[in-house]
Amino acid sequence: MLQHNWMLVKPGTLDAVDKAATAAGEAHEWVPQNDPRVFAATSLCNPGGTVTVEFKAPAPGDYPFFCSFPGHGAEMRGVLHVTT
């Protein structure tokens, strides 16, 4: 069963946070705990499921997001554009 999550991180940190997520492991749903580089993250979502996350948007700018489930981060990524 392939699960997914969504993680919003500080610019320039995606690859490092992806490695930290792998180190966090399944017990932490592939999310590094209390990592200041992470603005928001969802729990894991099963196929066909839905998750919601609420967070305060960071300052205007471009912020990378990705799925930190192992092997997904290389392709499942994008950019959140925050404007005023």
Sequence and secondary structure as in RCSB ss.txt:
>XXXX:A:sequence
MLQHNWMLVKPGTLDAVDKAATAAGEAHEWVPQNDPRVFAATSLCNPGGTVTVEFKAPAPGDYPFFCSFPGHGAE
MRGVLHVTT
>XXXX:A:secstr
   B  EEE TT HHHHHHHHHHH GGGTT  TT TTEEEE   B TT          SSEEEEEE  STTTTTT
SEEEEEE  
